[in-house]
Amino acid sequence: MKKSTKNILAVLSAAFMSFVGILTETSLNVTFPTMMKEFKVSLDTIQWTTTGYLLMIAIIMICSSYLNDRFTARQLFIIACVGFMVGSVISAIAPNFPILLLGRLISALGAGLSTPLMFNLITEIMPRSKWGVYMGIAGLVVAMAPTLGPAFGGITTFYLKWRWIFVFVTIFALIVFVAGTPVIGKYHDQVKSSFDYLSFITLAAAFITLTLGVNQISYGMANPLLWILLVVTALLVWAFVKLSQKSSKKLLDLAVFKQKAFVFGALAYFLLQFNNIGISFVLPNYIQIVGKQSSLVGGLVLLPGSIIAGLLNPYFGSLYDKRGAKLPLYLGGFFMALSCLLFAIFGLNLSAMMIIIFYGIMMMGHRMSFSNTMAEALKVETGKLRADATAVCQTSQQLAGSVGTTILASIMSVWQKQGHGSYTMATAQGSQAAFCFTLLMSLIIMFSYWKMFRAEKAK
C-alpha cells in the first residue's frame, strides 16, 4: 500500500471514530422520555447521560497535547476504540441508571481521544496543500455528527429499543477499529515529559463543580448549594491560573488570553455550541412530551435543517475567505438570534413544521458562523500559542455542550417540578423559558463579535 493512501486511510479512520463518538452526544436526547419511565428518574437526572459524556470528553481534551507527545497515534486510536466499545456494551446492558452513566463516561474515551487525534494527523501526515480539504472533512464530522444524533436515536428507538443505539455504535466502532489499526502508525518520536497532574486535576475539578453547580438551578436560585459550587469553581479556576504561572510544566499556556480578540471570539464559539447542543436537547423532548409525537418524529424533525446547513458548510467557508469575517459572523449570529426569538414567541404551541423551519434557520446561522468564528479567533495567535488556542476552543466546545444541556434541562425541570397545570403544559412553559435563555445567549454572541472586531482594529 502506498504511503499516501495509508495516510489518507489513517485520517479517515480517526474521522470515523470521532464521528461515531460525537454521534452519541445527542442520539440519546430523543430517548429521554422513554428512559425516564424505565429508570424512574427525572429529566434533570437522565440528562446526565449526555452532560456527563460531554464533560468527560472536555476533561480528556485538556491533556490532548500531552497525550499526543507521550503516545503514538496508533496507541491513542486503540485506546479510543476499545474504551468506546467497552463503555457502549456496558450502556447497552445497563440494568439501572448509575450503570448506564458509568458506561457513558467510559465510552467518552472514544470522542475525547479520537477528535484531537484526527486534527493532529491532518497537520502531521498530510501535505500542507491538502490541509484545507481534510480540515473541511474534520469540521464537517464535528459539526454534523451531533445534529444527526437525534435522527439516529429516534429511528432506532422507534423501530427497536433505545439499547440498540449502543449495539449499532459498538458494531460500527469495531469495524473502524479493525480497518484503522493496521494503517495508523507512529509518526513522531515520543517525548516522555512530566505531566502537570496538579493543574490537570484542578481544572478538571473546576469543570465538574461548574456543571454540578448549574445543575442545581432546577432546585431554585435560592438553593445555597448552587452558589457554593459556583464559588468553588471560581476558586479552582483561580488556583489553576496561579499554578500555571508558577509551574514549569505548563498544561496550557494562558498567554493565549492576553489577546482580547481571541477571548471574545472564544466566548462566541462557546455560546454557539451552547445553543446548538442545548436546543437539540430541548426539541426532541418537546416534540414527544408536548406534541405527543413518537421518538421517530422527535428525531427526524431536526434532520432537514442539519443536512441542508451541513451541505452549505463549504460555501460558508469560502464566504469567509472571499468577504472576510464580518459578513458570515454577523449574519450567522443574526440567524441564530432570529431562530431563538421565534422559538421563544411560539414556544407554547410549536408544530412539527414550525420546528423544522425554525431549527433550519438556527442551523444555517450556526454553520455560517461556527467554524469561521474559530478561524477568526485563532488568527490573532501566533507560533506555539495557536496550538494552545486550538486546545482551548476544542475543550470549550465540549464543555459548552455539557453546560448547555445542564442549564436548559434545569430550566425545564423548574417548571415541571412546580406543577402548574398539566405536565405537558409545564414542559411547554419550561421549554419557552429555555428558548428565552438561548435568545439572551445569541445577543451575547453578537456583542462578542462586535468586541472582537473592535479589538482587532485597535491592535
C-alpha positions as CSV (number, residue, x, y, z in Angstrom):
1,M,0.0,0.0,0.0
2,K,1.3,3.5,-0.9
3,K,2.3,5.7,1.9
4,S,-0.1,8.5,0.7
5,T,-3.0,6.0,0.6
6,K,-2.2,4.7,4.0
7,N,-2.1,8.2,5.4
8,I,-5.5,9.0,3.9
9,L,-6.9,5.8,5.4
10,A,-5.4,6.8,8.8
11,V,-7.1,10.2,8.8
12,L,-10.4,8.7,7.7
13,S,-10.2,6.0,10.4
14,A,-9.7,8.7,13.1
15,A,-12.5,10.7,11.5
16,F,-15.0,7.8,11.5
17,M,-14.1,7.0,15.1
18,S,-14.6,10.6,16.0
19,F,-17.9,10.7,14.1
20,V,-19.4,7.7,16.0
21,G,-18.1,9.1,19.3
22,I,-19.7,12.5,18.7
23,L,-22.9,11.0,17.2
24,T,-23.8,9.6,20.6
25,E,-23.6,13.0,22.2
26,T,-27.1,13.8,21.1
27,S,-28.6,10.4,20.0
28,L,-29.9,9.7,23.5
29,N,-31.7,13.1,23.8
30,V,-34.7,11.7,21.9
31,T,-34.9,8.6,24.1
32,F,-35.1,10.5,27.4
33,P,-38.9,10.3,27.8
34,T,-38.6,6.5,27.4
35,M,-35.7,6.1,29.7
36,M,-37.2,8.4,32.4
37,K,-40.1,5.9,32.7
38,E,-37.9,2.8,32.6
39,F,-35.4,4.0,35.2
40,K,-38.0,6.1,37.1
41,V,-35.8,9.3,37.2
42,S,-36.5,12.9,36.3
43,L,-35.4,14.9,33.2
44,D,-32.6,16.8,35.1
45,T,-31.3,13.4,36.2
46,I,-31.5,11.5,32.9
47,Q,-29.8,14.3,31.0
48,W,-26.5,13.4,32.8
49,T,-26.1,10.6,30.1
50,T,-25.4,13.5,27.7
51,T,-23.9,16.0,30.2
52,G,-21.6,13.5,31.8
53,Y,-20.4,12.3,28.5
54,L,-19.6,15.7,27.2
55,L,-18.0,16.7,30.5
56,M,-15.7,13.6,30.4
57,I,-14.7,14.5,26.8
58,A,-13.8,18.0,27.8
59,I,-11.6,16.7,30.7
60,I,-9.8,14.3,28.3
61,M,-9.2,17.0,25.8
62,I,-7.5,19.2,28.4
63,C,-4.5,16.9,28.1
64,S,-4.7,16.0,24.4
65,S,-1.5,17.9,23.6
66,Y,0.5,15.9,26.3
67,L,-1.0,12.6,25.1
68,N,-0.1,13.3,21.5
69,D,3.6,13.9,22.6
70,R,3.6,10.9,25.0
71,F,1.9,8.2,23.0
72,T,1.8,7.1,19.3
73,A,-1.2,7.8,17.2
74,R,-1.8,4.0,16.9
75,Q,-1.8,3.6,20.7
76,L,-4.3,6.5,21.1
77,F,-6.5,5.1,18.4
78,I,-6.6,1.7,20.0
79,I,-7.4,3.1,23.5
80,A,-10.2,5.3,22.0
81,C,-11.8,2.4,20.1
82,V,-11.6,-0.1,23.0
83,G,-12.7,2.4,25.6
84,F,-15.7,3.4,23.4
85,M,-16.7,-0.2,22.7
86,V,-16.4,-1.3,26.4
87,G,-18.5,1.7,27.5
88,S,-21.1,1.2,24.9
89,V,-21.5,-2.5,25.8
90,I,-22.0,-1.6,29.5
91,S,-24.6,1.0,28.5
92,A,-26.4,-1.5,26.3
93,I,-26.9,-4.0,29.1
94,A,-27.2,-1.4,31.9
95,P,-29.9,-2.6,34.5
96,N,-30.2,0.8,36.1
97,F,-29.3,4.5,35.6
98,P,-25.9,4.5,37.5
99,I,-24.6,1.7,35.4
100,L,-25.8,3.4,32.2
101,L,-24.0,6.6,33.3
102,L,-20.8,4.6,34.1
103,G,-20.9,3.2,30.6
104,R,-21.3,6.6,29.0
105,L,-18.3,8.0,31.0
106,I,-16.1,5.1,29.8
107,S,-17.2,5.4,26.2
108,A,-16.3,9.2,26.3
109,L,-12.7,8.0,25.6
110,G,-13.8,7.5,22.0
111,A,-14.5,11.1,21.1
112,G,-12.2,12.6,23.8
113,L,-9.1,10.9,22.2
114,S,-10.1,10.5,18.5
115,T,-11.2,14.1,17.8
116,P,-7.9,15.7,18.7
117,L,-6.1,12.7,17.1
118,M,-8.0,13.4,13.8
119,F,-6.8,17.1,13.7
120,N,-3.3,16.1,14.8
121,L,-3.0,13.5,12.0
122,I,-4.1,16.0,9.4
123,T,-1.4,18.6,10.3
124,E,1.3,15.9,10.8
125,I,1.0,13.4,7.9
126,M,-1.0,15.2,5.2
127,P,0.7,17.6,2.7
128,R,0.3,21.3,3.6
129,S,-1.6,21.8,0.3
130,K,-4.2,19.3,1.4
131,W,-4.9,20.7,4.9
132,G,-7.9,22.7,3.8
133,V,-9.7,19.7,2.3
134,Y,-9.1,17.5,5.3
135,M,-9.8,20.2,7.8
136,G,-13.1,20.7,5.9
137,I,-13.8,17.0,6.4
138,A,-12.9,17.2,10.0
139,G,-15.1,20.2,10.5
140,L,-18.0,18.5,8.9
141,V,-17.6,15.5,11.2
142,V,-17.5,17.7,14.3
143,A,-20.5,19.8,13.1
144,M,-22.8,17.1,11.5
145,A,-22.4,14.2,14.0
146,P,-24.3,15.9,16.9
147,T,-27.1,17.1,14.7
148,L,-27.6,13.7,13.1
149,G,-27.7,12.1,16.6
150,P,-31.4,12.8,17.3
151,A,-32.5,11.3,13.9
152,F,-30.3,8.2,14.5
153,G,-31.6,7.8,18.1
154,G,-35.2,8.4,17.1
155,I,-35.3,5.9,14.3
156,T,-33.5,3.2,16.4
157,T,-35.8,3.8,19.4
158,F,-39.0,3.8,17.3
159,Y,-38.3,0.6,15.4
160,L,-36.3,-1.3,18.0
161,K,-35.3,-0.2,21.6
162,W,-33.0,2.6,22.9
163,R,-30.4,-0.1,23.9
164,W,-29.9,-0.9,20.2
165,I,-28.3,2.5,19.8
166,F,-25.3,1.2,21.7
167,V,-25.3,-2.1,19.9
168,F,-25.1,-0.4,16.5
169,V,-22.4,2.1,17.5
170,T,-20.3,-0.8,19.0
171,I,-20.5,-2.7,15.8
172,F,-19.5,0.4,13.8
173,A,-16.6,1.1,16.2
174,L,-15.4,-2.5,15.9
175,I,-15.4,-2.1,12.1
176,V,-13.4,1.1,12.3
177,F,-11.0,-0.5,14.8
178,V,-10.3,-3.5,12.5
179,A,-9.8,-1.2,9.5
180,G,-7.9,1.5,11.2
181,T,-5.4,-0.3,13.4
182,P,-3.2,-1.6,10.5
183,V,-3.0,1.8,8.8
184,I,-2.4,4.1,11.8
185,G,1.2,4.1,13.0
186,K,3.9,6.1,14.7
187,Y,4.6,9.5,13.1
188,H,6.9,11.2,15.6
189,D,9.3,10.4,18.5
190,Q,7.6,10.1,21.8
191,V,8.5,12.7,24.4
192,K,8.5,11.3,28.0
193,S,7.9,14.7,29.6
194,S,6.4,15.1,33.1
195,F,2.7,15.8,33.3
196,D,1.3,18.6,35.4
197,Y,-1.1,16.4,37.3
198,L,-1.9,19.1,39.9
199,S,-3.0,21.7,37.3
200,F,-5.0,19.0,35.4
201,I,-6.8,17.8,38.5
202,T,-7.6,21.4,39.5
203,L,-9.0,22.4,36.1
204,A,-11.0,19.1,35.7
205,A,-12.4,19.7,39.2
206,A,-13.5,23.2,38.1
207,F,-15.3,21.7,35.1
208,I,-17.1,19.2,37.3
209,T,-18.1,21.7,40.0
210,L,-19.3,24.2,37.3
211,T,-21.5,21.5,35.7
212,L,-22.8,20.3,39.1
213,G,-23.4,23.9,40.1
214,V,-25.6,24.9,37.2
215,N,-27.5,21.6,37.6
216,Q,-28.7,23.0,40.9
217,I,-30.7,25.7,39.0
218,S,-33.6,23.2,38.9
219,Y,-33.9,23.5,42.7
220,G,-34.2,27.3,42.5
221,M,-31.8,30.2,42.5
222,A,-32.1,30.4,46.3
223,N,-30.5,27.0,46.7
224,P,-27.3,27.6,48.7
225,L,-25.5,24.6,47.0
226,L,-25.8,26.3,43.7
227,W,-23.8,29.3,44.9
228,I,-21.4,27.2,47.0
229,L,-20.4,25.1,43.9
230,L,-20.1,28.2,41.7
231,V,-17.8,29.9,44.3
232,V,-15.7,26.6,44.5
233,T,-15.5,26.7,40.7
234,A,-14.2,30.3,40.8
235,L,-11.6,29.4,43.4
236,L,-10.4,26.3,41.4
237,V,-10.0,28.4,38.3
238,W,-8.0,31.0,40.3
239,A,-5.9,28.2,41.7
240,F,-5.3,26.8,38.2
241,V,-4.1,30.2,37.0
242,K,-1.7,30.6,39.9
243,L,-0.4,27.0,39.4
244,S,0.1,27.7,35.6
245,Q,2.1,30.9,36.4
246,K,4.4,29.1,38.7
247,S,4.8,25.7,37.1
248,S,7.5,24.9,34.6
249,K,5.2,22.0,33.3
250,K,2.5,24.1,31.5
251,L,-0.7,22.2,30.9
252,L,-2.0,25.2,28.9
253,D,-0.2,28.4,28.1
254,L,-2.5,31.1,29.5
255,A,-0.8,33.7,27.3
256,V,-3.5,33.0,24.7
257,F,-5.9,35.0,26.8
258,K,-3.8,38.2,26.5
259,Q,-5.4,38.7,23.1
260,K,-8.8,40.4,23.7
261,A,-9.9,39.4,20.2
262,F,-9.3,35.7,21.0
263,V,-11.1,36.0,24.3
264,F,-14.3,37.4,22.7
265,G,-14.0,35.0,19.8
266,A,-13.7,32.0,22.1
267,L,-16.7,33.2,24.1
268,A,-18.8,33.4,20.9
269,Y,-17.6,30.0,19.9
270,F,-18.5,28.6,23.3
271,L,-22.0,30.1,23.2
272,L,-22.7,29.0,19.6
273,Q,-22.2,25.4,20.7
274,F,-24.1,26.0,24.0
275,N,-27.2,26.9,21.9
276,N,-26.6,24.2,19.4
277,I,-26.4,21.3,21.8
278,G,-28.8,22.8,24.3
279,I,-31.6,23.3,21.7
280,S,-31.0,19.8,20.2
281,F,-31.7,18.5,23.7
282,V,-34.9,20.6,24.3
283,L,-36.7,20.0,20.9
284,P,-36.9,16.1,20.9
285,N,-38.3,16.2,24.4
286,Y,-40.7,19.0,23.5
287,I,-42.0,17.1,20.4
288,Q,-42.7,13.9,22.4
289,I,-44.0,15.3,25.7
290,V,-45.8,18.4,24.4
291,G,-46.5,17.4,20.8
292,K,-47.4,13.8,21.7
293,Q,-45.3,12.6,18.8
294,S,-43.2,9.4,18.5
295,S,-39.5,9.2,19.1
296,L,-39.2,8.8,15.3
297,V,-40.8,12.2,14.6
298,G,-38.8,13.6,17.5
299,G,-35.5,12.7,15.8
300,L,-36.4,13.4,12.2
301,V,-37.7,17.0,12.6
302,L,-34.1,18.1,13.3
303,L,-32.7,16.3,10.2
304,P,-33.7,18.6,7.3
305,G,-32.1,21.7,8.8
306,S,-29.0,19.8,9.8
307,I,-28.4,18.3,6.3
308,I,-29.1,21.5,4.3
309,A,-26.9,23.7,6.6
310,G,-24.2,21.0,6.6
311,L,-24.1,20.8,2.8
312,L,-23.7,24.6,2.7
313,N,-20.8,24.5,5.1
314,P,-18.1,24.6,2.4
315,Y,-19.8,27.7,0.9
316,F,-19.8,29.5,4.3
317,G,-16.0,28.8,4.5
318,S,-15.4,30.3,1.0
319,L,-17.6,33.3,2.0
320,Y,-15.2,33.9,4.9
321,D,-12.2,33.6,2.6
322,K,-13.7,36.0,-0.1
323,R,-15.6,38.5,2.0
324,G,-13.8,38.5,5.4
325,A,-15.2,37.5,8.8
326,K,-17.8,40.2,9.4
327,L,-20.5,39.1,6.9
328,P,-20.7,35.4,7.9
329,L,-20.3,36.0,11.6
330,Y,-22.8,38.9,12.0
331,L,-25.3,37.2,9.6
332,G,-24.8,33.8,11.3
333,G,-25.3,35.4,14.7
334,F,-28.4,37.2,13.4
335,F,-30.0,33.9,12.1
336,M,-29.2,32.2,15.5
337,A,-30.9,35.1,17.4
338,L,-33.9,35.1,15.0
339,S,-34.5,31.4,15.4
340,C,-34.3,31.6,19.2
341,L,-36.7,34.6,19.1
342,L,-39.2,32.6,17.0
343,F,-38.9,29.6,19.3
344,A,-39.5,31.8,22.3
345,I,-42.5,33.6,20.8
346,F,-44.3,30.4,19.7
347,G,-42.8,28.2,22.4
348,L,-46.2,27.1,23.9
349,N,-47.6,25.9,20.6
350,L,-44.8,24.7,18.3
351,S,-45.9,22.3,15.5
352,A,-43.6,19.9,13.8
353,M,-43.4,22.1,10.7
354,M,-42.6,25.2,12.7
355,I,-39.8,23.3,14.5
356,I,-38.4,22.2,11.2
357,I,-38.3,25.7,9.8
358,F,-37.1,27.5,13.0
359,Y,-34.4,24.8,13.6
360,G,-33.3,25.1,9.9
361,I,-32.8,28.9,10.4
362,M,-30.8,28.2,13.6
363,M,-28.6,25.6,11.8
364,M,-28.0,28.0,9.0
365,G,-26.7,30.6,11.4
366,H,-24.7,28.1,13.4
367,R,-22.9,26.6,10.3
368,M,-22.3,30.1,8.9
369,S,-20.6,31.3,12.0
370,F,-19.2,28.3,13.9
371,S,-16.0,27.3,12.1
372,N,-15.5,30.8,10.9
373,T,-15.5,32.1,14.5
374,M,-12.8,29.7,15.4
375,A,-10.7,30.6,12.4
376,E,-11.1,34.3,13.2
377,A,-10.2,33.8,16.9
378,L,-7.1,31.7,16.1
379,K,-5.9,34.3,13.5
380,V,-4.7,36.7,16.2
381,E,-2.5,34.0,17.9
382,T,1.0,33.1,16.6
383,G,3.5,30.3,16.8
384,K,3.0,27.7,19.6
385,L,0.2,29.8,21.1
386,R,-2.0,28.8,18.2
387,A,-1.9,25.1,19.3
388,D,-2.9,26.2,22.8
389,A,-5.7,28.4,21.4
390,T,-7.0,25.4,19.4
391,A,-7.0,23.3,22.6
392,V,-9.0,26.0,24.4
393,C,-11.6,26.1,21.6
394,Q,-11.9,22.3,21.3
395,T,-12.2,21.8,25.1
396,S,-14.7,24.7,25.5
397,Q,-16.8,23.3,22.6
398,Q,-17.4,20.1,24.7
399,L,-17.8,22.0,27.9
400,A,-20.4,24.2,26.2
401,G,-22.4,21.2,25.2
402,S,-22.3,19.8,28.7
403,V,-23.2,23.1,30.4
404,G,-25.8,24.0,27.8
405,T,-27.6,20.7,28.2
406,T,-27.5,21.0,32.0
407,I,-28.8,24.6,32.2
408,L,-31.6,24.1,29.7
409,A,-32.6,20.8,31.4
410,S,-32.6,22.6,34.7
411,I,-34.7,25.4,33.4
412,M,-37.3,23.0,32.0
413,S,-37.2,21.0,35.3
414,V,-38.1,24.1,37.3
415,W,-41.4,24.4,35.5
416,Q,-42.0,20.6,35.6
417,K,-41.5,20.5,39.4
418,Q,-43.7,23.5,40.1
419,G,-46.6,21.5,38.6
420,H,-48.7,24.4,37.4
421,G,-51.3,22.8,35.3
422,S,-50.6,19.5,33.4
423,Y,-47.1,18.0,33.0
424,T,-47.5,18.7,29.3
425,M,-48.2,22.4,29.8
426,A,-45.4,22.7,32.4
427,T,-42.9,21.2,29.9
428,A,-44.1,23.7,27.2
429,Q,-43.6,26.6,29.6
430,G,-40.2,25.3,30.7
431,S,-39.2,25.0,27.0
432,Q,-40.3,28.5,26.3
433,A,-38.2,29.8,29.2
434,A,-35.2,27.8,27.9
435,F,-35.7,29.4,24.4
436,C,-35.7,32.8,26.0
437,F,-32.4,32.0,27.7
438,T,-30.8,30.9,24.3
439,L,-32.0,34.2,22.8
440,L,-30.1,36.0,25.5
441,M,-27.0,33.9,24.7
442,S,-27.4,34.8,21.0
443,L,-27.4,38.5,21.8
444,I,-24.2,38.0,23.8
445,I,-22.7,36.2,20.8
446,M,-23.5,39.3,18.6
447,F,-21.9,41.6,21.3
448,S,-18.8,39.3,21.4
449,Y,-18.4,39.7,17.7
450,W,-18.6,43.5,17.9
451,K,-16.0,43.5,20.7
452,M,-13.7,41.0,18.8
453,F,-13.7,43.2,15.7
454,R,-13.0,46.3,17.7
455,A,-10.1,44.6,19.5
456,E,-8.6,43.5,16.1
457,K,-8.9,47.1,14.8
458,A,-7.3,48.5,17.9
459,K,-4.3,46.2,17.7
